[in-house]
Amino acid sequence: MMTYNLATNEEHDYLPDVLSPEDAVCYSYCLEHGLSMDFTEADLNNTLAEFKEQLPITRGTKSVSCGDWVTGV
């Protein structure tokens, strides 16, 4: 699955069996903002849902985005 940055045209590729579309755009956002270790730590501590509440996530019927990062669902 690909995530796309609408501002920079950067792309990240993730295995769909590893991350959900929402987690993929959130991880891409976290990479861009220096929060990737925080994302990983929250995932390992089973607090990812709470961590993601702090992120700018937008959920649509056909896509999900976090900041400038978007992918289809």
MDAnalysis code that builds the backbone (N, CA, C; Angstrom):
import MDAnalysis as mda
import numpy as np

u = mda.Universe.empty(219, n_residues=73, atom_resindex=np.repeat(np.arange(73), 3), trajectory=True)
u.add_TopologyAttr("name", ["N", "CA", "C"] * 73)
u.add_TopologyAttr("resid", np.arange(1, 74))
u.add_TopologyAttr("resname", ["MET", "MET", "THR", "TYR", "ASN", "LEU", "ALA", "THR", "ASN", "GLU", "GLU", "HIS", "ASP", "TYR", "LEU", "PRO", "ASP", "VAL", "LEU", "SER", "PRO", "GLU", "ASP", "ALA", "VAL", "CYS", "TYR", "SER", "TYR", "CYS", "LEU", "GLU", "HIS", "GLY", "LEU", "SER", "MET", "ASP", "PHE", "THR", "GLU", "ALA", "ASP", "LEU", "ASN", "ASN", "THR", "LEU", "ALA", "GLU", "PHE", "LYS", "GLU", "GLN", "LEU", "PRO", "ILE", "THR", "ARG", "GLY", "THR", "LYS", "SER", "VAL", "SER", "CYS", "GLY", "ASP", "TRP", "VAL", "THR", "GLY", "VAL"])
u.atoms.positions = np.array([
    [0.840, -1.162, 0.000],
    [0.000, 0.000, 0.000],
    [0.893, 1.235, 0.000],
    [0.494, 2.212, -0.775],
    [1.268, 3.444, -0.896],
    [0.602, 4.558, -0.098],
    [1.436, 5.354, 0.569],
    [0.959, 6.602, 1.145],
    [1.587, 7.725, 0.335],
    [0.842, 8.812, 0.146],
    [1.290, 9.936, -0.670],
    [1.228, 11.211, 0.138],
    [2.273, 12.016, 0.018],
    [2.270, 13.327, 0.652],
    [1.775, 14.327, -0.383],
    [0.629, 14.933, -0.121],
    [0.013, 15.850, -1.073],
    [0.799, 17.145, -1.238],
    [1.615, 17.500, -0.263],
    [2.391, 18.738, -0.339],
    [3.724, 18.557, -1.055],
    [4.354, 17.370, -0.880],
    [5.711, 17.177, -1.411],
    [5.800, 16.123, -2.512],
    [4.713, 15.386, -2.740],
    [4.677, 14.267, -3.695],
    [5.545, 13.081, -3.274],
    [6.023, 13.070, -2.040],
    [6.791, 11.933, -1.528],
    [5.854, 10.733, -1.389],
    [6.391, 9.546, -1.562],
    [5.620, 8.315, -1.434],
    [6.329, 7.358, -0.486],
    [5.543, 6.628, 0.289],
    [6.053, 5.548, 1.124],
    [5.266, 4.288, 0.769],
    [5.923, 3.170, 0.777],
    [5.291, 1.889, 0.442],
    [5.311, 0.997, 1.679],
    [4.150, 0.465, 2.051],
    [4.016, -0.404, 3.219],
    [3.343, -1.710, 2.819],
    [3.650, -2.761, 3.541],
    [2.981, -4.037, 3.340],
    [1.610, -3.973, 4.002],
    [0.537, -4.256, 3.261],
    [-0.810, -4.131, 3.835],
    [-1.102, -5.110, 4.967],
    [-0.346, -6.192, 5.056],
    [-0.575, -7.127, 6.158],
    [0.164, -6.711, 7.428],
    [0.948, -5.626, 7.348],
    [1.691, -5.132, 8.509],
    [0.999, -3.920, 9.122],
    [0.547, -2.988, 8.289],
    [-0.104, -1.767, 8.764],
    [-1.455, -1.582, 8.081],
    [-2.414, -1.094, 8.834],
    [-3.693, -0.706, 8.242],
    [-3.481, 0.594, 7.464],
    [-4.396, 0.959, 6.576],
    [-4.247, 2.237, 5.871],
    [-4.097, 3.427, 6.827],
    [-4.894, 3.439, 7.900],
    [-4.787, 4.541, 8.871],
    [-3.422, 4.553, 9.548],
    [-2.958, 3.388, 9.972],
    [-1.647, 3.324, 10.618],
    [-0.537, 3.718, 9.652],
    [-0.681, 3.387, 8.377],
    [0.342, 3.731, 7.388],
    [0.468, 5.247, 7.222],
    [-0.663, 5.954, 7.082],
    [-0.560, 7.410, 6.924],
    [-0.081, 8.048, 8.221],
    [-0.486, 7.495, 9.350],
    [-0.011, 8.031, 10.629],
    [1.491, 7.827, 10.775],
    [1.983, 6.652, 10.384],
    [3.422, 6.401, 10.485],
    [4.199, 7.322, 9.541],
    [3.681, 7.525, 8.333],
    [4.342, 8.449, 7.407],
    [4.391, 9.857, 7.999],
    [3.293, 10.290, 8.593],
    [3.250, 11.596, 9.256],
    [4.290, 11.644, 10.378],
    [4.351, 10.587, 11.172],
    [5.298, 10.543, 12.282],
    [6.740, 10.559, 11.792],
    [7.029, 9.864, 10.691],
    [8.378, 9.917, 10.114],
    [8.744, 11.351, 9.745],
    [7.812, 12.054, 9.131],
    [8.060, 13.430, 8.687],
    [8.288, 14.373, 9.869],
    [7.649, 14.088, 10.992],
    [7.693, 14.993, 12.133],
    [8.542, 14.480, 13.302],
    [9.380, 13.476, 13.045],
    [10.291, 12.982, 14.073],
    [9.603, 12.224, 15.200],
    [8.457, 11.624, 14.915],
    [7.696, 10.910, 15.935],
    [7.631, 9.404, 15.695],
    [8.452, 8.882, 14.797],
    [8.348, 7.463, 14.446],
    [8.652, 6.554, 15.641],
    [9.592, 6.935, 16.482],
    [9.886, 6.116, 17.665],
    [8.723, 6.157, 18.646],
    [8.063, 7.301, 18.755],
    [6.891, 7.411, 19.627],
    [5.762, 6.514, 19.117],
    [5.564, 6.496, 17.797],
    [4.548, 5.623, 17.186],
    [4.861, 4.166, 17.506],
    [6.113, 3.764, 17.283],
    [6.522, 2.384, 17.517],
    [6.381, 2.013, 18.989],
    [6.789, 2.907, 19.869],
    [6.670, 2.644, 21.306],
    [5.198, 2.489, 21.712],
    [4.340, 3.353, 21.194],
    [2.911, 3.247, 21.498],
    [2.349, 1.929, 20.982],
    [2.783, 1.514, 19.814],
    [2.330, 0.240, 19.255],
    [2.765, -0.917, 20.151],
    [4.006, -0.909, 20.577],
    [4.526, -1.978, 21.429],
    [3.858, -1.997, 22.800],
    [3.444, -0.815, 23.290],
    [2.819, -0.708, 24.613],
    [1.293, -0.803, 24.562],
    [0.769, -1.135, 23.381],
    [-0.689, -1.229, 23.196],
    [-1.417, 0.066, 23.550],
    [-0.768, 1.203, 23.268],
    [-1.385, 2.513, 23.508],
    [-1.481, 3.306, 22.201],
    [-1.465, 2.591, 21.080],
    [-1.460, 3.269, 19.788],
    [-2.743, 4.067, 19.557],
    [-3.870, 3.543, 19.968],
    [-5.136, 4.269, 19.779],
    [-5.088, 5.620, 20.496],
    [-4.579, 5.639, 21.705],
    [-4.469, 6.887, 22.459],
    [-3.465, 7.838, 21.808],
    [-2.336, 7.286, 21.340],
    [-1.322, 8.100, 20.669],
    [-1.904, 8.761, 19.425],
    [-2.657, 7.987, 18.635],
    [-3.207, 8.510, 17.383],
    [-4.260, 9.596, 17.615],
    [-4.854, 9.651, 18.801],
    [-5.811, 10.712, 19.108],
    [-5.170, 12.096, 19.032],
    [-3.846, 12.149, 19.170],
    [-3.100, 13.409, 19.125],
    [-2.744, 13.827, 17.693],
    [-2.972, 12.955, 16.725],
    [-2.558, 13.205, 15.343],
    [-3.715, 13.781, 14.523],
    [-3.386, 14.550, 13.469],
    [-4.434, 15.166, 12.632],
    [-4.987, 14.192, 11.588],
    [-5.800, 13.242, 12.036],
    [-6.354, 12.194, 11.177],
    [-7.705, 12.635, 10.630],
    [-7.903, 12.398, 9.341],
    [-9.196, 12.610, 8.702],
    [-9.594, 11.304, 8.035],
    [-10.763, 10.803, 8.404],
    [-11.251, 9.536, 7.856],
    [-12.385, 9.810, 6.876],
    [-12.239, 9.332, 5.660],
    [-13.287, 9.456, 4.649],
    [-13.804, 8.089, 4.268],
    [-14.752, 8.053, 3.356],
    [-15.303, 6.766, 2.934],
    [-14.368, 6.023, 1.992],
    [-13.498, 6.762, 1.275],
    [-12.594, 6.132, 0.314],
    [-11.117, 6.373, 0.612],
    [-10.829, 7.219, 1.591],
    [-9.434, 7.524, 1.913],
    [-9.306, 7.884, 3.389],
    [-8.074, 7.866, 3.849],
    [-7.739, 8.311, 5.199],
    [-6.476, 9.153, 5.074],
    [-6.401, 10.216, 5.882],
    [-5.218, 11.065, 5.826],
    [-4.765, 11.425, 7.229],
    [-3.503, 11.770, 7.302],
    [-2.910, 12.281, 8.537],
    [-1.961, 13.382, 8.110],
    [-2.313, 14.607, 8.444],
    [-1.548, 15.733, 7.919],
    [-1.665, 15.745, 6.407],
    [-0.543, 15.833, 5.714],
    [-0.521, 15.838, 4.255],
    [-0.462, 14.440, 3.645],
    [-0.432, 13.404, 4.485],
    [-0.293, 12.028, 4.013],
    [-1.661, 11.398, 3.803],
    [-1.842, 10.719, 2.680],
    [-3.138, 10.127, 2.343],
    [-2.943, 8.772, 1.664],
    [-3.949, 7.910, 1.832],
    [-4.011, 6.634, 1.115],
    [-5.469, 6.220, 1.002],
    [-5.748, 5.302, 0.104],
    [-7.091, 4.766, -0.045],
    [-7.386, 3.717, 0.997],
    [-8.680, 3.490, 1.233],
    [-9.068, 2.445, 2.208],
    [-9.824, 1.342, 1.494],
])
